Amino acid sequence: MYFAGVDVGSTMTKVVIVNGSILASVIGPTGVEHRRLAHQVMAEALNQAGLSFDQINFVVATGYGRINVPFADRQVTEISCHAKGVKTLFPSAKTVIDIGGQDCKGIKLTEEGKVADFVMNDKCAAGTGRFLEVIAEALGVKLEDLGNLALQASAKVKISNTCTVFAEQEVVSRLAEGIPVTNIIAGLHEAIASRIVTMVTGIGIEKDIVLTGGGAKNIGLVKVIEEKLGQSVLVPPEPLITGALGAALIGKELLAKGVVPEKERRLKEVTFFK
């Protein structure tokens, strides 16, 4: 039996297909047309797995754009899906820190993998991928290079503002003062990590800690978060797909409990994917 999870995030859409192991995983930019992209990424995942849509037994959609996945049998919140995905990859996980494109989440897990508590910053870009993207543009460097540049710093310049607009202005001022770009970037990572760790501390941080989302791909950010926590963190091989993985696995559980896929919708979508 095959199960699919579709995670429509603010910046990236992810699809994972499982049957006991991960058969396919595809990541694509969300863009403005959520439905078209969801179909496109799903079609790519089906092709990667060598399957047709009618072979998929259950589809669960998650993420902030989950209502825009017309072929999904159920919609589940990203908190539950991230918890499921992370606990499957790391059974010892107790705390999840997810740094997404436009929000940051902290999730506390029970021994059984249930959500004990969570906190989310979805009202401000500070501490998110969008914050780093704006700063990278202001500095004239590639987003994917920020982490390595931070590690090359000789000092961390104090950045007073974590508001994206004011932080950008402060960065420009620091550049005008002749401060090395690497030192500015290191200071920004320090400010972001402090904000993230302060937020997550509110739910009670326990080992093992797993870092997910696009921010987990930033080696400089991972390092300074570890310094702030005083302990190492675990990072999945592909930190962007934990929500989609969890969604697929929740679909498997729902079908086992007797939840029936929506046949009329499924028949229509089978025709689309063919």
Kinemage of the C-alpha trace (Angstrom):
@kinemage 1
@onewidth
@group {chain A} dominant
@subgroup {mainchain}
@vectorlist {calphas} color= white
{ca met a 1} P 0.000 0.000 0.000
{ca tyr a 2} L 1.186 3.508 -0.814
{ca phe a 3} L 0.671 6.753 1.088
{ca ala a 4} L 1.484 10.339 0.153
{ca gly a 5} L 2.020 13.459 2.212
{ca val a 6} L 1.856 16.939 0.669
{ca asp a 7} L 3.262 19.838 2.693
{ca val a 8} L 2.430 23.229 1.159
{ca gly a 9} L 4.702 25.632 2.983
{ca ser a 10} L 5.035 29.376 2.584
{ca thr a 11} L 7.999 29.077 0.237
{ca met a 12} L 8.360 25.389 -0.663
{ca thr a 13} L 5.944 22.545 -1.410
{ca lys a 14} L 7.071 19.031 -0.509
{ca val a 15} L 5.693 15.602 -1.409
{ca val a 16} L 6.724 12.285 0.122
{ca ile a 17} L 5.456 8.845 -0.921
{ca val a 18} L 5.955 5.888 1.416
{ca asn a 19} L 5.004 2.240 1.639
{ca gly a 20} L 7.227 1.146 4.520
{ca ser a 21} L 10.158 3.253 3.462
{ca ile a 22} L 10.430 6.513 1.535
{ca leu a 23} L 9.903 5.747 -2.152
{ca ala a 24} L 10.001 9.323 -3.395
{ca ser a 25} L 10.461 12.866 -2.151
{ca val a 26} L 10.178 16.013 -4.240
{ca ile a 27} L 10.576 19.665 -3.272
{ca gly a 28} L 9.435 22.623 -5.367
{ca pro a 29} L 8.841 26.363 -4.847
{ca thr a 30} L 5.309 27.105 -3.690
{ca gly a 31} L 4.736 30.238 -5.763
{ca val a 32} L 1.329 31.895 -6.025
{ca glu a 33} L -0.616 29.072 -7.685
{ca his a 34} L -0.691 26.512 -4.889
{ca arg a 35} L -2.981 24.029 -6.603
{ca arg a 36} L -1.006 23.853 -9.829
{ca leu a 37} L 2.272 23.439 -7.957
{ca ala a 38} L 0.782 20.751 -5.691
{ca his a 39} L -0.287 18.796 -8.781
{ca gln a 40} L 3.108 19.309 -10.402
{ca val a 41} L 5.158 18.180 -7.410
{ca met a 42} L 2.844 15.216 -6.827
{ca ala a 43} L 3.200 14.183 -10.473
{ca glu a 44} L 7.005 14.351 -10.139
{ca ala a 45} L 6.904 12.224 -6.986
{ca leu a 46} L 4.676 9.624 -8.683
{ca asn a 47} L 7.087 9.483 -11.603
{ca gln a 48} L 10.044 9.110 -9.213
{ca ala a 49} L 8.290 6.243 -7.409
{ca gly a 50} L 7.153 4.614 -10.649
{ca leu a 51} L 3.493 4.783 -9.571
{ca ser a 52} L 0.201 6.104 -10.914
{ca phe a 53} L -2.091 8.224 -8.746
{ca asp a 54} L -4.729 5.487 -8.487
{ca gln a 55} L -2.146 3.311 -6.705
{ca ile a 56} L -1.925 5.810 -3.837
{ca asn a 57} L -4.208 4.578 -1.069
{ca phe a 58} L -4.389 7.772 0.987
{ca val a 59} L -3.177 11.375 0.659
{ca val a 60} L -2.810 13.804 3.561
{ca ala a 61} L -2.147 17.510 3.026
{ca thr a 62} L -0.472 19.733 5.596
{ca gly a 63} L 1.173 23.139 5.844
{ca tyr a 64} L -0.380 26.570 5.692
{ca gly a 65} L -1.620 25.936 2.136
{ca arg a 66} L -3.103 22.513 2.816
{ca ile a 67} L -6.603 23.572 1.773
{ca asn a 68} L -5.236 24.085 -1.739
{ca val a 69} L -4.486 20.400 -2.336
{ca pro a 70} L -7.675 19.234 -4.089
{ca phe a 71} L -6.595 15.592 -4.339
{ca ala a 72} L -5.971 15.171 -0.596
{ca asp a 73} L -8.205 12.789 1.375
{ca arg a 74} L -7.576 14.625 4.651
{ca gln a 75} L -5.968 17.821 5.945
{ca val a 76} L -3.840 17.715 9.108
{ca thr a 77} L -2.028 20.564 10.888
{ca glu a 78} L 1.705 20.923 10.320
{ca ile a 79} L 2.410 20.634 14.050
{ca ser a 80} L 1.079 17.060 14.150
{ca cys a 81} L 2.784 16.135 10.887
{ca his a 82} L 6.193 17.497 11.905
{ca ala a 83} L 5.923 15.646 15.210
{ca lys a 84} L 5.132 12.375 13.432
{ca gly a 85} L 7.854 12.772 10.837
{ca val a 86} L 10.568 13.728 13.306
{ca lys a 87} L 9.675 11.005 15.809
{ca thr a 88} L 9.862 8.427 13.004
{ca leu a 89} L 13.315 9.573 11.946
{ca phe a 90} L 14.572 10.151 15.505
{ca pro a 91} L 12.695 8.022 18.090
{ca ser a 92} L 14.638 9.739 20.896
{ca ala a 93} L 13.445 13.226 19.881
{ca lys a 94} L 11.810 15.333 22.594
{ca thr a 95} L 12.050 18.822 21.072
{ca val a 96} L 11.632 19.994 17.486
{ca ile a 97} L 12.752 23.397 16.225
{ca asp a 98} L 11.426 24.048 12.730
{ca ile a 99} L 12.790 27.118 10.939
{ca gly a 100} L 10.599 27.680 7.913
{ca gly a 101} L 10.392 30.297 5.206
{ca gln a 102} L 8.034 32.620 7.056
{ca asp a 103} L 7.565 31.105 10.504
{ca cys a 104} L 9.466 29.318 13.223
{ca lys a 105} L 7.992 26.570 15.408
{ca gly a 106} L 8.995 24.819 18.598
{ca ile a 107} L 7.329 21.474 19.365
{ca lys a 108} L 7.658 19.446 22.554
{ca leu a 109} L 7.063 15.710 22.182
{ca thr a 110} L 6.034 12.998 24.614
{ca glu a 111} L 7.801 9.629 24.740
{ca glu a 112} L 5.044 8.271 22.481
{ca gly a 113} L 5.589 11.029 19.928
{ca lys a 114} L 2.459 13.030 20.714
{ca val a 115} L 2.508 16.839 20.807
{ca ala a 116} L 2.806 17.916 24.448
{ca asp a 117} L 3.127 21.631 23.694
{ca phe a 118} L 4.154 23.975 20.908
{ca val a 119} L 4.938 27.591 20.173
{ca met a 120} L 4.998 29.430 16.857
{ca asn a 121} L 6.292 32.726 15.536
{ca asp a 122} L 4.126 33.400 12.470
{ca lys a 123} L 3.547 37.138 12.883
{ca cys a 124} L 7.092 38.370 12.254
{ca ala a 125} L 9.767 37.305 9.753
{ca ala a 126} L 12.557 37.515 12.341
{ca gly a 127} L 14.137 34.109 12.854
{ca thr a 128} L 12.838 32.744 9.548
{ca gly a 129} L 14.184 31.956 6.102
{ca arg a 130} L 12.642 35.148 4.730
{ca phe a 131} L 14.659 37.220 7.210
{ca leu a 132} L 17.890 35.596 6.000
{ca glu a 133} L 16.845 36.029 2.369
{ca val a 134} L 16.317 39.776 2.788
{ca ile a 135} L 19.635 40.191 4.585
{ca ala a 136} L 21.495 38.160 1.960
{ca glu a 137} L 20.121 40.484 -0.728
{ca ala a 138} L 21.193 43.554 1.269
{ca leu a 139} L 24.704 42.134 1.625
{ca gly a 140} L 24.933 41.017 -1.986
{ca val a 141} L 25.649 37.387 -1.149
{ca lys a 142} L 23.878 34.129 -1.979
{ca leu a 143} L 21.456 32.813 0.629
{ca glu a 144} L 23.094 29.385 0.602
{ca asp a 145} L 26.509 30.950 1.353
{ca leu a 146} L 25.453 32.713 4.581
{ca gly a 147} L 26.228 29.790 6.886
{ca asn a 148} L 29.788 29.241 5.671
{ca leu a 149} L 30.496 32.976 5.661
{ca ala a 150} L 29.357 33.201 9.293
{ca leu a 151} L 31.899 30.549 10.247
{ca gln a 152} L 34.688 32.633 8.695
{ca ala a 153} L 34.037 35.638 10.957
{ca ser a 154} L 36.751 36.968 13.249
{ca ala a 155} L 34.121 38.539 15.511
{ca lys a 156} L 30.350 38.775 15.889
{ca val a 157} L 29.003 42.275 15.406
{ca lys a 158} L 26.057 43.012 17.675
{ca ile a 159} L 22.863 43.505 15.693
{ca ser a 160} L 20.291 45.384 17.767
{ca asn a 161} L 17.251 44.850 15.540
{ca thr a 162} L 15.582 41.564 14.663
{ca cys a 163} L 12.771 43.284 12.772
{ca thr a 164} L 13.527 42.558 9.110
{ca val a 165} L 13.152 46.164 7.922
{ca phe a 166} L 15.261 47.724 10.676
{ca ala a 167} L 17.836 44.927 10.608
{ca glu a 168} L 18.342 45.538 6.893
{ca gln a 169} L 18.947 49.232 7.579
{ca glu a 170} L 21.370 48.378 10.373
{ca val a 171} L 23.283 45.995 8.120
{ca val a 172} L 23.676 48.700 5.476
{ca ser a 173} L 24.972 51.091 8.150
{ca arg a 174} L 27.466 48.524 9.393
{ca leu a 175} L 28.739 47.993 5.867
{ca ala a 176} L 29.215 51.756 5.498
{ca glu a 177} L 31.346 51.681 8.666
{ca gly a 178} L 33.692 49.254 6.925
{ca ile a 179} L 32.896 46.228 9.100
{ca pro a 180} L 33.684 42.927 7.318
{ca val a 181} L 30.691 41.174 5.774
{ca thr a 182} L 31.537 37.927 7.565
{ca asn a 183} L 31.401 39.629 10.971
{ca ile a 184} L 28.035 41.197 10.160
{ca ile a 185} L 26.649 37.836 9.043
{ca ala a 186} L 27.930 36.157 12.207
{ca gly a 187} L 26.214 38.837 14.284
{ca leu a 188} L 22.955 38.293 12.424
{ca his a 189} L 23.094 34.555 13.076
{ca glu a 190} L 23.723 35.277 16.742
{ca ala a 191} L 20.639 37.537 16.903
{ca ile a 192} L 18.429 35.034 15.072
{ca ala a 193} L 19.555 32.099 17.217
{ca ser a 194} L 18.916 34.072 20.418
{ca arg a 195} L 15.370 34.857 19.302
{ca ile a 196} L 14.645 31.261 18.311
{ca val a 197} L 16.069 29.701 21.471
{ca thr a 198} L 14.274 32.222 23.711
{ca met a 199} L 10.969 31.376 22.024
{ca val a 200} L 11.411 27.605 22.266
{ca thr a 201} L 12.630 27.762 25.881
{ca gly a 202} L 9.074 28.703 26.780
{ca ile a 203} L 7.836 25.152 26.151
{ca gly a 204} L 10.725 23.503 28.016
{ca ile a 205} L 13.604 22.195 25.900
{ca glu a 206} L 14.542 18.551 26.392
{ca lys a 207} L 17.012 16.262 24.629
{ca asp a 208} L 17.133 15.058 21.960
{ca ile a 209} L 16.619 18.227 19.956
{ca val a 210} L 15.923 18.014 16.230
{ca leu a 211} L 16.318 20.965 13.886
{ca thr a 212} L 14.201 20.981 10.712
{ca gly a 213} L 13.166 23.347 7.924
{ca gly a 214} L 15.327 25.362 5.568
{ca gly a 215} L 17.188 26.926 8.485
{ca ala a 216} L 18.594 23.502 9.352
{ca lys a 217} L 20.588 23.644 6.101
{ca asn a 218} L 22.441 26.729 7.324
{ca ile a 219} L 25.571 25.369 9.032
{ca gly a 220} L 26.317 28.718 10.680
{ca leu a 221} L 22.841 28.957 12.201
{ca val a 222} L 22.949 25.352 13.414
{ca lys a 223} L 26.291 25.978 15.117
{ca val a 224} L 25.190 29.101 16.992
{ca ile a 225} L 21.901 27.474 18.051
{ca glu a 226} L 23.940 24.617 19.511
{ca glu a 227} L 26.095 27.159 21.349
{ca lys a 228} L 22.996 28.852 22.767
{ca leu a 229} L 21.488 25.535 23.847
{ca gly a 230} L 24.753 24.212 25.234
{ca gln a 231} L 24.255 20.912 23.427
{ca ser a 232} L 24.277 19.405 19.963
{ca val a 233} L 21.187 19.095 17.788
{ca leu a 234} L 20.128 16.413 15.317
{ca val a 235} L 19.450 17.316 11.681
{ca pro a 236} L 17.594 15.003 9.251
{ca pro a 237} L 19.312 14.092 5.956
{ca glu a 238} L 16.715 16.312 4.222
{ca pro a 239} L 15.292 18.704 6.840
{ca leu a 240} L 12.606 20.085 4.510
{ca ile a 241} L 10.522 16.913 4.185
{ca thr a 242} L 9.691 15.978 7.793
{ca gly a 243} L 6.204 17.507 7.570
{ca ala a 244} L 5.364 15.713 4.324
{ca leu a 245} L 6.773 12.452 5.712
{ca gly a 246} L 4.650 12.783 8.827
{ca ala a 247} L 1.585 13.537 6.705
{ca ala a 248} L 2.096 10.361 4.668
{ca leu a 249} L 2.498 8.267 7.828
{ca ile a 250} L -0.608 9.813 9.398
{ca gly a 251} L -2.474 8.842 6.225
{ca lys a 252} L -1.392 5.264 6.779
{ca glu a 253} L -2.715 5.388 10.343
{ca leu a 254} L -6.020 6.940 9.264
{ca leu a 255} L -6.631 4.236 6.664
{ca ala a 256} L -5.809 1.551 9.244
{ca lys a 257} L -8.448 3.112 11.534
{ca gly a 258} L -11.052 2.778 8.822
{ca val a 259} L -11.101 6.320 7.472
{ca val a 260} L -12.189 5.948 3.849
{ca pro a 261} L -10.648 8.064 1.046
{ca glu a 262} L -13.053 10.423 -0.697
{ca lys a 263} L -13.902 8.336 -3.781
{ca glu a 264} L -15.521 11.004 -5.967
{ca arg a 265} L -12.608 13.391 -5.576
{ca arg a 266} L -10.129 10.559 -6.059
{ca leu a 267} L -11.731 9.389 -9.327
{ca lys a 268} L -11.556 12.931 -10.727
{ca glu a 269} L -7.907 13.321 -9.741
{ca val a 270} L -6.946 9.937 -11.197
{ca thr a 271} L -8.090 11.270 -14.569
{ca phe a 272} L -6.026 14.447 -14.063
{ca phe a 273} L -2.809 12.600 -13.258
{ca lys a 274} L -3.216 10.270 -16.231
